[in-house]
Amino acid sequence: MNPKTAQTAAPTTHALRKQKKLREREEALQRIEKQRRDKMRAVADRGKRCDMSTQAKILTLPVMAIAPPVPKTRVHLRHRLTFVSFVIVVLGTSLFVSWYLWERAADRYNSVAGFSVHSEDMSSAVELLGGVANLSGSGAADEEVLYQFIQSQHLVAKIDKALNLRQLWSPPAPHSDPVFGYHAPGTIENLTKYWGRMVDVYSNSSTGLIDIEVQAFRAEDAQTIVKHIYAESAQLIHQLSAIAREDATKHANENLARAAQRLRDTRRTLAEFRIKNKIVSPETPLQIQTGLLASLEAEMTETLISLDMLRQTSTPTDPRLKQAQRRREVIADRIAEEHQKLNATQGTTHTAGFADLFGEFESLKVDLEFAEQSYTAAQAAYETAVAEARRKSKYLAAHIPPTLAETAIYPNRPFLLGVTVASCFVLWALLMLVWYALHDRR
C-alpha cells in the first residue's frame, strides 16, 4: 500500500468508529424508552391509579446506559513515546548538565572593585565667603566614558598584552571546560566577547559610582585583572584632564606669547634709538640745554640793560658802547645756535634737535610701558587659567580596592541545574501540547 492510500484509509476507519459509537448510543436510548413504556403499560393493566409523584418517579428513572460502557484504559504507543520523550528531554538533559557542572566545569573566583571620578574643585574666595563651596565633585559624563572604556576592545588588547589573557582564562590542567573556558588562541574579537562574559561593569549615573566584578580560574588572576583595569582607567582620566587643562590654558598662553613678543620688539627699538643717538635718556641733555638757554637769556638781559645805560650816559663813539653791542650780538648768535640744537631747520634739510629726540623717546617710552602692562596682564591671565585648570583637575578614587577571593562562587551549580530542569520541562510540555493538538485534529 502506497502512502497516499494509507492516508485515505485512516480517515475512513476513524469515521466508521464514530458511526458505530453513534449507533450504539441510539440503541441504548431506544432500550431505555422501551423499558419506560413497558412499565407504564404494566401499571395501566393492573388498573392501579398513581399520583403525580409516582409518575414523576417513573419518568425520572436513572439514565445509566445513555452512553456505551467505557472500556478499560490501555497503554498505547503514543503514551510510551510521551514517557520516552520526557526521560530524554527532561531527565536526560538534567542528568547530563548536572554531571558536567559537578565533574567538568572549573571553579571561578571573582574580584570586586569600586571607584569614581573626583575633581579638586576648590572654589574661589567669594564662593567660600558665600558658603557655596564644593570641595570635590564627580561627573556623569566621566562615568559614562569609563563605562564604555572598560568594555572596549582597546582596553582588552592592552591588558592582554600585559597579562596574556588568552592563557590566563584557559581552564586549569585537570579540567577541560569547553563551555565556561576560553578557547585559545582566538582573535581579538573573540577575546573581547569573552571579556564581556568574565567582566561585569555596573554604573550608577546619579552618583557616578562604578563597580567592577572580574572572574578568573584563580583568585590572584582575578585581582590582577582588576588592578590593571583600575590603573588603565586612572591613566585615561589623567589624560583627559591634561587635555582639558591644555585646552583651557591654550588661549591664555597664546596671548602671553604675543605680549612677550611685543615687549621684546619695543625694547629692541628703544635700544636702537639710544645707540643711534648715543644717549641713554634725552632728559639730562635737555635739562642742560634748557639751563644753558636760561643762562644766555639772563646774560642777554643784563647786556641789553648795560647797553641802554651806556647809550644814555655816553657818546656814540664810546668804545664801551661798541663793546656792549658786540657782546649783545655774540650772545644773540649763541642763543640762536642753542635754539637750533633744540629744533633747527636749515634750508630743506631737517636736523633733529632735542625736542624731536625727546618726542621720539617719549613715544617709545609710552610703547614700552604699554607693552609691559600688556605682558603683565597676559601673564596674570595665564597664571589664572593654569590655576583654574589645576583647580578642576580630575582623578580616580577607589572606594572599594580590588578584593582577593577565598572561595569560588562560580559557576552557581544549583541555580544552573534548576534553570536547566525548568527550561527542559517547559520545552517538553510545549512540544507535547503541540503534538496532541495536531493529533486531535485528525
DRENKOL-928231 format. One record per residue (C-alpha): residue in one letter; x, y, z. Coordinates in Angstrom, 1 decimal, m for minus. Example, Ala and Ser with C-alpha at 12.3 -4.5 7.8 and 13.67 -1.06 7.14 Angstrom:
SITE   type        x        y        z
SITE      A     12.3     m4.5      7.8
SITE      S     13.7     m1.1      7.1
# end
This chain:
SITE   type        x        y        z
SITE      M      0.0      0.0      0.0
SITE      N      1.4      3.3     m1.0
SITE      P      1.5      6.3      1.4
SITE      K     m1.4      8.1     m0.4
SITE      T     m3.7      5.0      0.0
SITE      A     m2.7      4.8      3.7
SITE      Q     m3.6      8.4      4.3
SITE      T     m7.0      7.9      2.6
SITE      A     m7.8      4.7      4.6
SITE      A     m7.0      6.2      8.0
SITE      P     m9.8      8.8      7.9
SITE      T    m12.3      6.1      6.7
SITE      T    m11.6      3.9      9.7
SITE      H    m12.0      6.8     12.1
SITE      A    m15.4      7.7     10.5
SITE      L    m16.6      4.1     10.8
SITE      R    m15.7      4.1     14.5
SITE      K    m17.7      7.3     15.1
SITE      Q    m20.7      5.9     13.2
SITE      K    m20.5      2.7     15.3
SITE      K    m20.5      4.6     18.6
SITE      L    m23.5      6.7     17.4
SITE      R    m25.5      3.6     16.6
SITE      E    m24.7      2.0     20.0
SITE      R    m25.9      5.2     21.7
SITE      E    m29.1      5.3     19.7
SITE      E    m29.8      1.6     20.5
SITE      A    m29.2      2.3     24.2
SITE      L    m31.7      5.2     24.2
SITE      Q    m34.3      3.0     22.4
SITE      R    m33.9      0.3     25.0
SITE      I    m34.4      2.8     27.9
SITE      E    m37.5      4.3     26.2
SITE      K    m38.9      0.8     25.6
SITE      Q    m38.4      0.0     29.3
SITE      R    m40.3      3.1     30.3
SITE      R    m43.2      2.3     28.0
SITE      D    m43.4     m1.3     29.3
SITE      K    m43.5      0.0     32.9
SITE      M    m46.3      2.4     32.2
SITE      R    m48.3     m0.3     30.3
SITE      A    m47.9     m2.7     33.2
SITE      V    m49.2     m0.1     35.7
SITE      A    m52.2      0.6     33.5
SITE      D    m53.1     m3.0     33.1
SITE      R    m53.3     m3.6     36.8
SITE      G    m55.8     m0.7     37.0
SITE      K    m53.9      1.0     39.7
SITE      R    m54.1      4.7     39.9
SITE      C    m50.9      6.5     40.6
SITE      D    m50.5     10.0     41.7
SITE      M    m48.3     12.6     40.2
SITE      S    m45.3     11.9     42.3
SITE      T    m45.3      8.3     41.3
SITE      Q    m45.5      9.2     37.6
SITE      A    m42.7     11.7     38.1
SITE      K    m40.5      9.0     39.7
SITE      I    m41.2      6.7     36.8
SITE      L    m40.4      9.5     34.2
SITE      T    m37.2     10.2     36.1
SITE      L    m35.6      6.8     36.0
SITE      P    m31.8      6.9     36.1
SITE      V    m30.3      7.1     32.7
SITE      M    m27.4      4.9     33.3
SITE      A    m27.0      3.5     29.9
SITE      I    m27.2      6.5     27.6
SITE      A    m23.6      6.2     26.8
SITE      P    m22.0      2.9     26.0
SITE      P    m19.8      1.4     28.7
SITE      V    m16.3      2.8     28.8
SITE      P    m13.7      0.3     28.0
SITE      K    m10.6     m0.2     30.2
SITE      T     m7.7      2.1     29.6
SITE      R     m4.9      0.6     27.6
SITE      V     m1.3      1.9     27.2
SITE      H     m0.9      3.0     23.6
SITE      L      2.2      3.7     21.6
SITE      R      1.8      7.5     22.0
SITE      H      1.9      7.1     25.8
SITE      R      5.1      5.2     25.5
SITE      L      6.6      7.9     23.2
SITE      T      5.5     10.6     25.6
SITE      F      7.2      8.9     28.5
SITE      V     10.4      8.3     26.5
SITE      S     10.5     11.9     25.4
SITE      F     10.1     13.1     29.0
SITE      V     13.0     10.9     30.0
SITE      I     15.2     12.1     27.2
SITE      V     14.4     15.8     27.1
SITE      V     14.0     16.5     30.9
SITE      L     15.7     13.8     32.9
SITE      G     18.5     13.0     30.4
SITE      T     19.4     16.6     29.8
SITE      S     19.2     17.4     33.5
SITE      L     21.5     14.5     34.4
SITE      F     24.0     15.5     31.7
SITE      V     24.0     19.1     32.9
SITE      S     24.5     18.1     36.5
SITE      W     27.3     15.7     35.5
SITE      Y     29.0     18.5     33.6
SITE      L     28.6     21.1     36.3
SITE      W     30.0     18.9     39.1
SITE      E     32.6     17.0     37.1
SITE      R     33.9     19.1     34.2
SITE      A     33.1     22.8     35.0
SITE      A     36.1     24.5     36.7
SITE      D     35.7     26.8     39.7
SITE      R     35.9     30.5     39.0
SITE      Y     36.9     33.1     41.6
SITE      N     35.8     36.7     41.4
SITE      S     37.4     40.0     42.4
SITE      V     35.4     43.2     43.1
SITE      A     36.5     46.9     42.9
SITE      G     34.6     50.2     43.1
SITE      F     35.8     53.7     42.1
SITE      S     34.6     57.0     40.9
SITE      V     35.9     60.2     39.3
SITE      H     36.6     63.2     41.5
SITE      S     37.8     66.7     40.8
SITE      E     39.8     69.1     43.1
SITE      D     37.2     71.9     42.6
SITE      M     38.3     74.4     45.2
SITE      S     36.0     77.3     45.0
SITE      S     37.1     80.9     44.9
SITE      A     37.2     83.3     47.9
SITE      V     33.9     84.8     47.1
SITE      E     32.2     81.4     46.9
SITE      L     33.9     80.4     50.2
SITE      L     32.6     83.6     51.9
SITE      G     29.1     82.9     50.5
SITE      G     29.1     79.4     51.8
SITE      V     28.6     77.7     48.5
SITE      A     32.0     76.0     48.2
SITE      N     32.3     72.5     46.7
SITE      L     35.5     70.7     47.7
SITE      S     35.0     67.8     45.3
SITE      G     32.7     66.6     42.7
SITE      S     32.1     63.9     40.1
SITE      G     30.5     64.0     36.7
SITE      A     28.2     61.6     34.9
SITE      A     30.0     62.2     31.6
SITE      D     33.3     60.8     33.0
SITE      E     31.4     57.8     34.4
SITE      E     29.9     57.1     31.0
SITE      V     33.3     57.4     29.4
SITE      L     34.8     54.9     31.9
SITE      Y     31.9     52.5     31.4
SITE      Q     32.5     52.4     27.6
SITE      F     36.3     52.3     28.0
SITE      I     36.2     49.2     30.3
SITE      Q     34.2     47.3     27.8
SITE      S     36.2     48.5     24.8
SITE      Q     38.5     46.4     22.6
SITE      H     41.3     48.8     23.2
SITE      L     41.5     48.0     26.9
SITE      V     41.2     44.3     26.2
SITE      A     44.2     44.5     23.8
SITE      K     46.3     46.5     26.3
SITE      I     45.6     44.1     29.3
SITE      D     46.1     41.1     27.1
SITE      K     49.5     42.4     26.0
SITE      A     50.4     42.9     29.7
SITE      L     48.9     39.7     31.2
SITE      N     48.3     37.3     28.3
SITE      L     44.5     36.9     29.0
SITE      R     44.3     34.0     26.5
SITE      Q     46.4     31.8     28.7
SITE      L     45.1     33.3     32.0
SITE      W     41.5     32.5     31.1
SITE      S     42.2     28.9     30.0
SITE      P     40.9     26.3     32.5
SITE      P     43.5     24.6     34.7
SITE      A     45.1     21.4     33.6
SITE      P     42.9     18.8     35.4
SITE      H     39.7     20.4     33.9
SITE      S     38.6     20.6     30.3
SITE      D     35.8     23.2     30.3
SITE      P     34.7     23.9     26.8
SITE      V     31.6     25.8     27.9
SITE      F     33.0     28.3     30.5
SITE      G     36.6     28.4     29.5
SITE      Y     38.3     30.4     26.7
SITE      H     39.4     28.6     23.6
SITE      A     42.9     29.9     22.8
SITE      P     44.3     31.4     20.7
SITE      G     41.3     33.1     19.0
SITE      T     41.1     36.6     17.6
SITE      I     40.9     39.9     19.5
SITE      E     37.1     39.9     18.7
SITE      N     36.7     36.5     20.4
SITE      L     38.7     37.7     23.4
SITE      T     36.6     40.9     23.6
SITE      K     33.4     38.8     23.5
SITE      Y     34.7     36.5     26.3
SITE      W     35.8     39.6     28.2
SITE      G     32.1     40.6     28.3
SITE      R     31.3     37.3     29.9
SITE      M     34.0     37.5     32.6
SITE      V     34.0     41.2     33.4
SITE      D     30.8     42.8     34.7
SITE      V     30.6     46.6     34.9
SITE      Y     27.9     48.3     37.0
SITE      S     27.4     52.1     36.9
SITE      N     25.2     54.5     38.8
SITE      S     24.5     57.6     36.7
SITE      S     23.1     59.5     39.7
SITE      T     26.1     59.0     42.0
SITE      G     28.8     58.5     39.4
SITE      L     30.0     55.2     41.1
SITE      I     31.4     52.3     39.1
SITE      D     31.7     48.8     40.3
SITE      I     33.6     46.0     38.6
SITE      E     33.4     42.3     39.1
SITE      V     36.0     40.1     37.3
SITE      Q     36.0     36.3     37.2
SITE      A     39.0     34.0     36.7
SITE      F     40.0     30.5     37.4
SITE      R     42.5     31.7     40.1
SITE      A     41.8     34.3     42.7
SITE      E     45.1     36.0     42.1
SITE      D     44.4     36.3     38.4
SITE      A     41.1     38.0     39.0
SITE      Q     42.6     40.5     41.4
SITE      T     45.4     41.2     39.0
SITE      I     43.0     42.0     36.1
SITE      V     41.0     44.3     38.4
SITE      K     44.2     46.2     39.3
SITE      H     45.1     46.6     35.7
SITE      I     41.6     47.9     34.8
SITE      Y     41.9     50.4     37.6
SITE      A     45.4     51.6     36.5
SITE      E     44.3     52.0     32.9
SITE      S     41.2     53.9     33.9
SITE      A     43.2     56.2     36.1
SITE      Q     45.6     56.9     33.3
SITE      L     42.7     57.6     30.9
SITE      I     41.2     60.2     33.4
SITE      H     44.6     61.7     33.8
SITE      Q     45.0     62.1     30.0
SITE      L     41.5     63.6     29.7
SITE      S     42.3     66.0     32.5
SITE      A     45.6     67.0     30.8
SITE      I     43.8     67.6     27.5
SITE      A     41.1     69.7     29.2
SITE      R     43.8     71.7     31.1
SITE      E     45.8     72.3     27.9
SITE      D     42.6     73.5     26.1
SITE      A     41.8     75.8     29.0
SITE      T     45.3     77.4     29.0
SITE      K     45.9     77.4     25.3
SITE      H     44.3     80.8     24.6
SITE      A     45.9     82.4     27.6
SITE      N     49.3     81.0     26.5
SITE      E     48.9     82.5     23.0
SITE      N     48.1     85.9     24.5
SITE      L     51.1     85.7     26.7
SITE      A     53.4     84.8     23.8
SITE      R     52.1     87.8     21.8
SITE      A     52.5     90.2     24.7
SITE      A     56.1     88.9     25.3
SITE      Q     57.0     89.3     21.6
SITE      R     55.6     92.9     21.6
SITE      L     57.6     93.7     24.7
SITE      R     60.8     92.4     23.1
SITE      D     60.2     94.4     19.9
SITE      T     59.6     97.6     21.9
SITE      R     62.7     97.2     24.0
SITE      R     64.8     96.4     20.9
SITE      T     63.5     99.6     19.2
SITE      L     64.4    101.7     22.3
SITE      A     67.8    100.2     22.4
SITE      E     68.4    101.0     18.8
SITE      F     67.3    104.6     19.4
SITE      R     69.8    105.0     22.3
SITE      I     72.6    103.5     20.2
SITE      K     71.8    105.7     17.2
SITE      N     71.7    109.0     19.2
SITE      K     74.4    107.9     21.7
SITE      I     72.3    108.8     24.7
SITE      V     70.7    106.8     27.5
SITE      S     67.9    109.3     28.0
SITE      P     67.4    112.8     26.4
SITE      E     66.1    114.2     29.6
SITE      T     69.5    115.1     31.1
SITE      P     70.9    116.8     27.9
SITE      L     67.6    118.6     27.5
SITE      Q     67.8    119.9     31.1
SITE      I     71.4    121.0     30.5
SITE      Q     70.4    122.7     27.2
SITE      T     67.5    124.4     28.8
SITE      G     69.6    125.7     31.7
SITE      L     72.2    127.0     29.2
SITE      L     69.5    128.9     27.3
SITE      A     68.2    130.3     30.5
SITE      S     71.6    131.5     31.4
SITE      L     72.1    133.0     28.0
SITE      E     68.8    134.7     28.2
SITE      A     69.7    136.2     31.6
SITE      E     73.0    137.4     30.3
SITE      M     71.3    138.9     27.2
SITE      T     69.0    140.8     29.5
SITE      E     71.9    142.2     31.5
SITE      T     73.8    143.1     28.3
SITE      L     70.8    144.9     27.0
SITE      I     70.4    146.8     30.2
SITE      S     74.1    147.8     30.2
SITE      L     73.8    148.9     26.6
SITE      D     70.8    151.1     27.3
SITE      M     72.6    152.7     30.2
SITE      L     75.7    153.4     28.1
SITE      R     73.6    154.9     25.4
SITE      Q     72.2    157.3     27.9
SITE      T     75.5    158.2     29.6
SITE      S     78.0    158.1     26.7
SITE      T     78.5    159.3     23.2
SITE      P     78.1    157.1     20.1
SITE      T     81.8    156.9     19.6
SITE      D     82.4    155.5     23.1
SITE      P     84.3    152.2     22.9
SITE      R     82.3    150.7     25.7
SITE      L     79.2    151.1     23.6
SITE      K     80.7    149.3     20.7
SITE      Q     81.9    146.6     23.1
SITE      A     78.4    146.2     24.6
SITE      Q     76.8    146.0     21.1
SITE      R     79.4    143.3     20.2
SITE      R     78.6    141.4     23.3
SITE      R     74.9    141.5     22.6
SITE      E     75.4    140.2     19.0
SITE      V     77.6    137.3     20.3
SITE      I     75.0    136.3     22.9
SITE      A     72.2    136.5     20.4
SITE      D     74.2    134.3     18.0
SITE      R     74.8    131.8     20.8
SITE      I     71.1    131.8     21.8
SITE      A     70.2    131.1     18.1
SITE      E     72.6    128.2     18.0
SITE      E     71.2    126.7     21.2
SITE      H     67.7    127.1     19.9
SITE      Q     68.8    125.4     16.7
SITE      K     70.1    122.5     18.7
SITE      L     66.7    122.0     20.2
SITE      N     64.7    122.2     17.0
SITE      A     66.5    123.6     14.0
SITE      T     65.7    123.7     10.3
SITE      Q     68.4    124.6      7.8
SITE      G     67.0    125.1      4.3
SITE      T     65.4    121.9      3.1
SITE      T     67.4    119.6      5.4
SITE      H     65.8    118.9      8.8
SITE      T     68.3    118.3     11.6
SITE      A     66.8    116.5     14.6
SITE      G     67.1    118.5     17.8
SITE      F     66.5    117.8     21.4
SITE      A     62.7    118.4     21.0
SITE      D     62.4    115.7     18.3
SITE      L     64.6    113.3     20.2
SITE      F     62.6    113.8     23.3
SITE      G     59.3    113.4     21.5
SITE      E     60.5    110.2     19.8
SITE      F     61.9    108.9     23.2
SITE      E     58.6    109.7     24.9
SITE      S     56.7    107.8     22.2
SITE      L     59.0    104.8     22.6
SITE      K     58.7    105.0     26.4
SITE      V     54.9    105.0     26.2
SITE      D     55.0    102.0     23.9
SITE      L     57.3    100.2     26.3
SITE      E     55.0    100.9     29.3
SITE      F     52.0     99.7     27.3
SITE      A     53.9     96.5     26.3
SITE      E     55.0     95.9     29.9
SITE      Q     51.4     96.4     31.1
SITE      S     50.1     94.1     28.4
SITE      Y     52.7     91.4     29.3
SITE      T     51.9     91.7     33.0
SITE      A     48.1     91.3     32.3
SITE      A     48.7     88.4     29.9
SITE      Q     50.9     86.7     32.4
SITE      A     48.4     87.2     35.2
SITE      A     45.6     85.8     32.9
SITE      Y     47.8     82.8     32.1
SITE      E     48.5     82.1     35.7
SITE      T     44.8     82.4     36.5
SITE      A     44.0     79.9     33.7
SITE      V     46.6     77.5     34.9
SITE      A     45.3     77.8     38.5
SITE      E     41.8     77.3     37.3
SITE      A     42.8     74.2     35.2
SITE      R     44.6     72.8     38.2
SITE      R     41.7     73.6     40.5
SITE      K     39.4     71.5     38.3
SITE      S     41.8     68.6     37.6
SITE      K     40.2     65.2     37.9
SITE      Y     41.5     61.9     39.4
SITE      L     40.2     58.4     40.0
SITE      A     39.4     57.4     43.6
SITE      A     38.8     53.8     44.7
SITE      H     36.2     53.4     47.4
SITE      I     36.5     49.6     47.1
SITE      P     40.0     48.3     46.5
SITE      P     40.5     45.1     44.4
SITE      T     39.5     42.2     46.6
SITE      L     41.1     38.7     46.8
SITE      A     38.5     35.9     46.9
SITE      E     39.0     32.8     49.2
SITE      T     36.0     30.8     47.9
SITE      A     34.9     30.1     44.3
SITE      I     31.3     31.2     43.8
SITE      Y     31.1     30.4     40.1
SITE      P     29.6     28.5     38.5
SITE      N     26.4     28.6     40.6
SITE      R     25.7     24.9     40.1
SITE      P     22.3     24.5     41.9
SITE      F     20.9     27.6     40.2
SITE      L     22.1     26.5     36.7
SITE      L     20.7     23.0     37.3
SITE      G     17.3     24.4     38.4
SITE      V     17.2     26.7     35.4
SITE      T     18.0     23.7     33.1
SITE      V     15.3     21.4     34.6
SITE      A     12.7     24.1     34.4
SITE      S     13.6     25.1     30.9
SITE      C     13.6     21.5     29.7
SITE      F     10.3     20.7     31.4
SITE      V      8.6     23.8     29.8
SITE      L     10.1     22.9     26.4
SITE      W      8.9     19.3     26.7
SITE      A      5.4     20.4     27.8
SITE      L      5.1     22.8     24.8
SITE      L      6.2     20.0     22.4
SITE      M      3.6     17.6     23.9
SITE      L      0.8     20.2     23.7
SITE      V      1.6     20.9     20.0
SITE      W      1.8     17.2     19.2
SITE      Y     m1.5     16.3     20.9
SITE      A     m3.2     19.3     19.4
SITE      L     m2.2     18.1     15.9
SITE      H     m3.2     14.5     16.8
SITE      D     m6.7     15.6     18.0
SITE      R     m7.4     17.5     14.7
SITE      R     m7.2     14.3     12.7
# end
